[in-house]
Every structure is written in C-alpha cells, then in structure tokens.
C-alpha cells in the first residue's frame, strides 16, 4: 500500500528521497562489455545476443525487406496513429530550430555563431519487458529536423532474432537510416567505437536500463550523450476537486514502467489522499504489469498532504519531477510558479500518456531531480554551435596593446606576442 505523509510531520529527506538501489558490480560488468566490444566488434555483439536475448543473430543489420514486410503487415490503425504522432512531434520540435547570427557593428570586425547538425547519431530503443515505438519517434524526429545526416538505431531482438513490427514501422516513418539488432551496454559501446556492422556515432541518445545508462556515462567523452535518464517519475499535484480514480490511473501510468519508478501525489486534500490510496488498491490488481506496478507503488510511491496548493508547488519544485501533472481548474494560474519539471501537464484532462505518445512534446526527459538544471530532449541536442571572428589589420591594431596587457598579466607572454608581432616592423 502506498505511503501517506503529512508535510507538517515529515522530514525533508522523507519527502525528497528516491529509494533507488543499483545492483552491485554494474560498473565492472559494463567495463568488461565495453572492452569486449572494442576488441571484438560484431562477434562480441552476437555473443551477447546469444547470452542475454537467447537469439542466434547471423546478420546484425535489419534488412530493407524486413522493414517493408513489417510495414505491410502491421495494423493500419497503428500506422495511422504513428503518422499522427509524427506530425505532432514534428510540428512541436520544428519551432526549436535555431539560426546562427553575425555581428558587424564596427568596421573591420565580424563575429558570429553558426549552427551545424551532428553528423551521426545513435538512438537506443529499449526492449525486453515492453516495446517502445514512441521512443523511436521521440528521438529520431528531432534529429531529422536538426539535419542529422545518419541515424543509427540499436534495439534488442527477441529470441527468434526479430525486432518488433511496431518498432520497425516507427523507424521507417521517422526516417531511421540503419537498424541494428543489439541492445544493452554492448549496443552503446558499438555506437561509441563502431564495429563491422555498426557505424561509429558522434552522439548516443535514448533511455535504457541501468547497464545502458552506466555505459553511456562511462563512454561520455568518446561519444556525446543526451542524459542519464531513468527510472521514470510522475508527480501529480491535485486539489480536492479531482476524481481519485483519474489520479490513481495517472500514478500507475508511470508505476507500471519499472519497479524503481516513482509515483507521487501532492494534494491539499486529506480526503483525496485516502480516496486515491483506495483507488490504487482497486486498480493495481487489474493491470497486466501488476507485479511491477505494485513494487513501484509500495517502494517508491508516496502521497504527500500539503496545507495548500501553493505549498504543494514548493514541494514539486524541490522534487523536480520528470513528469508534473497540475490537476486544478485553472492550471495556467500556477504555471509561472513552477520552476523545476521536465514536462508539465496542465489541467484535469491532460494525462501524462498524452506526452508519451501524441501531443508532440518530447518524452525523453530529465529524471532524479535533474530537471533543476537540464531539459527535455530537443532539436538542440542534435546540433552544435561554432563561433567565428574576423579582424582586419586595422581593427587588430586598435586592440593589440590591450591583448598584450591582458596576456602579460596572466603570464602568457606568447599570447600577447602573437598579436604584437604583426606590427613590429610597421611602427
């Protein structure tokens, strides 16, 4: 049963705690996997597929024939839904496109910034306990909008060596260039180093389990990453007018992800708090993923009773959740007070699942309180910025003495000399 905490009698640590215990030895296991992939390439990937996925993979690359067959045989209603999601995601993310700029306010001086797409991006799409075509769309479409020239998707196969049809259809719709049948830390290592079948990527994005996240962290620097995401989180801020069945369902929408997921309700209504607890007990047994949801709710779930909604907002800002639902009649009146959240869902008819699938906002979001300083995946993650300057001889001459002064004060005399030397025989 979910914990109920009264804010006046709770320690701050009790409100903010995330009871996440990582498996021991993860870093050692991941380091060994990375070394094996670096040294043995495709053979290591096939070895791990046999070990972890029970799949004997002959060809790591998904063929065009496999993709086309999946698309032709898939439920047309799903294809239409994926197309609608693509449209909405595209419309939202294209507004994020940046342009460079150039400043030339003084004669002989030009400075500016240019925006360049990252050339090759690897997308990790989880498998195992569930299939996530939405993750394909959320990661590939912003990359396409940014102008990434090659998108390589890695995802674990089933025991027959196949990728779920919905994943292949989403990849086709989103414009993924290459699909590789491999998952886990080994997939991240393959993207970082490149193998016979896997192109070397400049950046790796997408969520994964603790082994995937650890590999991303360990390989950062050799390859760029988006974030260390997970486990999933939701915080529902709700007043006493909310329907407890709806609130419970929204909490379970994240609890069913993972036993480590966190589902939190913050409310100013004691009556709603206990009604939601009762609703959770009714709804959990009805879920196909009952065991996972139950473990999440009992281990990491909590209901916090605040004195008022304003205090509830303060709690939400402290927790900085991945998903924040604001279930009140006038949510826009509160929007300006929300400082820390990955994605904000406003009103009583905006469940978090809208953002997961169809609304167009991205569902790759900062977790574990990192919304205090980081942002959802966006087009910005797939571009890089270069700055440039130009000075004419006359313009350099006007500032050379200041460069020398600055450099000498820092003890870097060659810096100053590089400017001064251009004028030594001209004065």
N, C-alpha and C positions, 0 to 999 in steps of 0.2 A: 504494500500500500504506500502511496506517495506521502512524503513528509509534509506537514503543515507547520509553518514557522511564523510566529508573531514578531514583527520587526522590532517592537519595543523590548522584547526579552531575548533577542538573538544577538550573538556575537557577529561582528562584521565578517569574520572568517567563515562563519557558518553560512552566510548569505552568498559569499563570493566563491566558496570552494568548488572546484571541479575535481571530483574523485576519479582521476584517470590514472590507472596504474599500467605502465608499459611492461611488456614481457621482458624478462631479464635476458641479456645476451643478444638483443636485437642488433646492436651496432656491430658486434663481432660477426654475426651471421651475414649481415649486409656487406660488410667489408670483404668477406670471403667470396660472396657472389660477384661483387664488382670486379675483384681480381680475376676471377674465372672468366667472366665475360670479356674483360680487356685482353686476356691472353688467348682465349679460345673461340671468341666470336660466336658464329652460328651454332657451332657444336655445343657450346655451353647453354645457349638458349633452348636447344632441343632437349638437352639433358634435363633442364629444369622443368620443361613442359611435361616430360615423362614423369618426373618426380612429384611435382605439385599438382598438375592438371590431369595426370593419368592419360595424357594424349601423346601418341607417337606421331610427331609432326615431320613430314618429309619436306614440305615447301613452306617456309615461314611467311611468305608473302601471299596475301589473299589475291586470287586471280580476278580479272575483269568478268570472267564467266560466272564465278561465284557471286559477285556483286549483282550482276544483271539478273541472275536466277532468283536471288533473294528479293529483288525489287519486283520482279514479275509475279512472284508467288505470294507476296505479302498482302495482308488485308488492306484493301483500298481505303477503308476508313482511317487506318493508321497512317497511310501515305498522305492523305489529305490533312490529317492532324499535324504531321511533321512539317508539311508545307506551310500550314498556317503559323506554326511556331517559328519557322524560319523567317517568314515575312515580318512577324512582330519583333523578333530578335534583331533582324537586320534594320528595321525602322528605328528601333531604340539606339542601337550601337552606332549607326552611321552619323548620329548627331555628335558623337565623341571625336570624330576626325579632327585632327589639329592641322593647322597650316604653319609653315615657317614664317619668319619675319626678317626684315632687313632695316637697319638704321643708317642713314647717311645725312645726318644733320649738319656735319661740319665738312668743309672742303678737304678732300684727300683722305677721309676716314670712313670706312664702311665696316659695319659689324652686323652679324645676323645669326640666325639659327635655322638649320634645315632638318626636316623630318624624313627619316629613311626607314622603310619596313625592315624588320628582321628577315633574313633570307629563308632559313629553315627552322620550322617549329615542330616539336614532337608533342602530341596530345596523348595523355594517358587516360584511358577509359576503363573503369573498374569492371570486374566480372565476378564470378563466384556465386554469392548468395542472391544476386539480383542483376538485371540487365538495365543499362542506363543510356538509351538513345538520346535522352535530353542532354546528357553531358557532352556528347559528340557535337550537338548543335551549339551549345553554350561556349564551347572552346574553339570550334573551327570557324564559326561565322565572324566573330570579331577579328580573327586572324585574316580571313579573306578580305574583310573591309579595310584592314590596315594595309593590305597589299603584299602579304607574305607569299613568297614565290613557291614554297613547297611545304605542305602539311603532311606529316607522317603520324599516323595513328597506331598506337600499340594497345592491345587488349587481349586478355587471356582466352584461349579456346576452351570449348567443352571437351569431355573425354573422348569424343569422336573426332576432335581436331577441327571443329567448326566454330565460326563466330555467329552469335545470334542474328537472325534475319533482320530484326529491328535495328540493330547496331549498324549493319551493312547498309540498310536503306538510309538511315540518318547520315552516314558518311557520304553516300552518293549525293544526297540532297544538299549537304553542306559544302561539298566540293573538296573532300579529303583526297589527297593525291596517292598516298600509299598506305596500306593497312597491313600490319604485322601481327601474326598470331603469337603473341608473347605477353606476359604480364609480370607483376611483382617487381622486386628490386632489380631483377635482371633486365627488365624492359627499359627501366630508367638508365641503367648502365649502358645498354646497347645504344640508346639515343645519345648519350654523352660521348661515347668513344667511336660509335659506328662499328658495324660488322659487315660481313659479306652481303647480307640482305637488308640491313638496316642503315639508312643514311644517317650520317652524323648530324645532329641538330644543334642549333645555336641556343635554343631555349626549350625547356620542358614545362608543360602546364597540365593541370588536371588533378583531381583528387585520387586518393588511394588509401590503402591500409597503412599500418604502422611501418611495414617494411618499405613500401613505396615512399612514404614521407621521409623515412630515415635515409634512403638512397638519394632523394632529392637534396636533402640537407648536406649529405656527405660529398655530393658531386657538384654542389654550387661553387662556382668559380671556374671550373672546367666548362660548365654549361650554366646558363641562366635558368632560374625557376620563377614561377609566379608567386607561390606562397607555400607554407607548410599548413595545409588545411585539414580539419577534422579533429575529433569527431563532430557530428552535426549537433546544432543547438537551436533551440527556439525559446523565446521569452514572449509570453502573451501578457500584455498589460490590459486589464479588463475591469470595468466598473460593474456595479451590482445589477445593471440592466441587461447584462449579457445572458445569452442562453448557455447554461452549463454544458449541454450536450455538444454544442458547437465548439466551445473552448476545449473540452476534453478531446474531441476529434482532432483539433489543431495541434494539441500537445502530442498526440500519438502519431501524427504525420511525420514527426522527427524521431520519436522514440523507436519506431519500427526500423529505422535505418541501421542501428548499431547498438549493442549492449552498452557501449560507452557514450551514447548520445545523451544530450542534456535537454530536458523539457521543464521549463519553469513558468509558473503563473504568478504574476504580481497583481494583487487586487486590493481595493479598499473595502471589500465586502466579505465579512466572515461567512455570511450565508452562501455566497457564490463559492467560496473556497471549499466548503464541505460538500456542496452540491457537485462541484467538479470532481472531487475525490470519489464520490459515489458513482458518478458517470464513468470515470476511468475504470472502476471495477466492473461495470456493466460491459464496456466496450472492448477491453483488452481480451477477454476470452473469445471474442468473435473474430479476432484478427488471424489471418494465416501465419503471420510472423509473431504470434503471441509470446513465445519464449523470449525473443529479442526485446519486444516492447516492454514486457514485464520486468526484465532485468534492468533496462534503461530507467524506467519509472521508479523502481524501488531503490536503485543505487544512486542515480544522479538527478532524479526528478525532485521538485520541491514546489510548494505553494507558499508564497510569502504574503502575509496580510499586512498591508501598509495602512497608515492613518488616513491617507487621502491619495488621489491620483498624482498630485504634484510630487509627493514623496515617492510614489511608485516610479515616476520618471527618473528621480535621482538614483533609485536602485538600478533601473535599467541602464543608466549611463555608467554606473560603476561596473556592472557585469559586462557591458559592451557585447551584446549577443550577436551571433551570426544573423539570425532572423528575429525581427521585432514586430509583433502584431500589436497595433494600437486599437483596441476594441472599445471604442466610445462613440457617442453620437456625432461629435464634432472633432474628428481627429486632426484636422488641419490647424485647429487652435493650439494643438500640442506639438506640432511638427517642429517649430522653431526651437523648442526646448530640448529636443533630442540631439545629443552630441555624439554618441558612440553606438553605432549599429551598422551591420553590414548591409542589410536590406530591410526597408521599413514597409509594413503592410498596413494601410490606413483604413479604418472602419470595420464594421461587423460583418461585411460581406466580401472580405479580401483575405481568404485563407492563404497560408504560405505556399500551398501547392500551385497557386496561380503563378508565382515567381519561379517555381521549379520547372514549369512546362510552357506556359503560353503567353504570359503578359509581355515578355520581351526583355525585361530586366535580366541580368545575369544571375545564375545560381551558384557560381563559384565565388565563395565569399570568405572573408576573414573570420577565423574562429578563435576560441580560447582567449578571448579578451583583446585580440589584436586589432579589432575594429577601432580601438583607441587611436591607432596610428596608420592603419592600412585600409585598402579599398577593395571593392569587388573587381573581379576580372573585367577588363575593358579593352578597347582598341589601343589604349596607351600601353598595354602590356606587350604589344606586338610591334612597336616601333621604337626607334632610338633617336636621340637628338644629337646633332653635331653643331658646334658653334664655329663661326669663322670671323676673321678680322682682316682688314686690308688697310695699310697706311702708305701714303705716298712718301717720298723722300722729305718733302717739306713738312708734312704732318709729323713724321718721326722726329725731325729736327727740333720741333717745338717742345717735345716732351722728353728728349733723350737725357737731359740733365736730371730730371725727376726720376727716371728709371735708374740712373747711376746712383742717385741718393738713396733710393729705396733698397737697391741691391746691396750697396755697401753697408747700410745699416743692418741688413740681415746676414752679412758676412759672406755673400755670394758674389764675389767681385767679377767672375766671368759673366754673370748675367748682365751686369752693367756694361762690361767691355763689349758685349755683343751689339749693344746699341751705339755706344760711343765710337767704335772703330769705323763705322760708316762715315764719320765726319772728320776723322783725324787729319786728313790731308786737304780738307776743304775750308779750313778756318784760318 
